[in-house]
Amino acid sequence: MAELLLRGLALIAEIALEIIIGYVFYTTGWLALRLLTLGHYPNLPLRVADPMGSRSAWVAAFGFLCLVGLPPTWLTVTYS
């Protein structure tokens, strides 16, 4: 019984984290693209219903690259 409860809680936590991380990646990508293109792209609103939808997934992917790829690149360039 306790195992089923823990599995249910783990599923709920996984879904919540997926939603939160999706919005964090989308927001980061949206802000970075706005700053890099001086406000021209993306032509999507900041608040979207589904950040992993077909129209906004590329913005979230760019946000992922910014959050995950830039710090190691910066450290490599700076300290190598």
LONUZA-949482 format. One record per residue (C-alpha): residue in one letter; x, y, z; residue number from 1. Coordinates in steps of 0.02 Angstrom, whole numbers, plus 32768, in hexadecimal, padded with zeros to 4 digits. Layout:
<vexmars>
(A, (X, Y, Z), NUM);
...
</vexmars>
This chain:
<vexmars>
(M, (8000, 8000, 8000), 1);
(A, (808B, 8078, 802C), 2);
(E, (80E4, 804D, 7F89), 3);
(L, (804B, 807E, 7F23), 4);
(L, (803D, 8121, 7F82), 5);
(L, (80F4, 8148, 7F62), 6);
(R, (80E3, 811D, 7EAA), 7);
(G, (804E, 8192, 7E9D), 8);
(L, (80AB, 821E, 7EF3), 9);
(A, (8141, 8203, 7E82), 10);
(L, (80D1, 820D, 7DE9), 11);
(I, (8082, 82AF, 7E25), 12);
(A, (812E, 82F8, 7E4B), 13);
(E, (816F, 82C5, 7DA0), 14);
(I, (80DC, 8317, 7D46), 15);
(A, (80EC, 83B6, 7DAD), 16);
(L, (81A7, 83C2, 7D8F), 17);
(E, (8190, 83A6, 7CD4), 18);
(I, (8114, 8435, 7CCB), 19);
(I, (817F, 84AA, 7D35), 20);
(I, (821F, 8482, 7CD5), 21);
(G, (81C4, 8498, 7C2F), 22);
(Y, (818D, 8547, 7C61), 23);
(V, (823C, 8573, 7CA1), 24);
(F, (828B, 853C, 7BFD), 25);
(Y, (8208, 8598, 7B95), 26);
(T, (821A, 8638, 7BFA), 27);
(T, (82D7, 8633, 7BF0), 28);
(G, (82D5, 8613, 7B35), 29);
(W, (8253, 8699, 7B17), 30);
(L, (82B5, 871A, 7B7A), 31);
(A, (835B, 86EC, 7B28), 32);
(L, (8312, 86F4, 7A79), 33);
(R, (82BF, 879B, 7A9F), 34);
(L, (8364, 87E2, 7ADC), 35);
(L, (83CB, 879B, 7A4C), 36);
(T, (8352, 87D6, 79C4), 37);
(L, (8327, 887D, 7A15), 38);
(G, (8271, 884D, 7A2E), 39);
(H, (8249, 8808, 7982), 40);
(Y, (8241, 874D, 79A6), 41);
(P, (81EA, 86E3, 79E1), 42);
(N, (8141, 8721, 79AB), 43);
(L, (80F2, 86BD, 7A37), 44);
(P, (80B0, 86FE, 7ADD), 45);
(L, (8114, 86E2, 7B7B), 46);
(R, (8083, 8686, 7BCC), 47);
(V, (804C, 85F1, 7B67), 48);
(A, (7FDA, 8562, 7B96), 49);
(D, (8053, 84DA, 7B5F), 50);
(P, (810D, 8505, 7B5B), 51);
(M, (8133, 845F, 7B07), 52);
(G, (80B1, 8475, 7A7E), 53);
(S, (80DC, 846F, 79C6), 54);
(R, (80EB, 852C, 79B3), 55);
(S, (8151, 854E, 7A4F), 56);
(A, (81C0, 84B4, 7A65), 57);
(W, (8251, 8504, 7A08), 58);
(V, (8251, 8596, 7A83), 59);
(A, (8258, 851B, 7B14), 60);
(A, (82E5, 84BD, 7ABD), 61);
(F, (8347, 855F, 7AAD), 62);
(G, (8327, 8582, 7B65), 63);
(F, (8369, 84D5, 7B8E), 64);
(L, (8407, 84F9, 7B2B), 65);
(C, (841C, 859F, 7B84), 66);
(L, (8407, 8556, 7C32), 67);
(V, (8468, 84B5, 7C17), 68);
(G, (84E5, 84DE, 7B8E), 69);
(L, (8521, 858D, 7BB2), 70);
(P, (856B, 8576, 7C62), 71);
(P, (85DF, 84E6, 7C32), 72);
(T, (8610, 8541, 7B92), 73);
(W, (8637, 85DF, 7BF3), 74);
(L, (869D, 8580, 7C73), 75);
(T, (86FB, 8522, 7BEC), 76);
(V, (8726, 85BF, 7B8C), 77);
(T, (8753, 8621, 7C28), 78);
(Y, (87BE, 85A0, 7C83), 79);
(S, (880C, 853A, 7BF8), 80);
</vexmars>
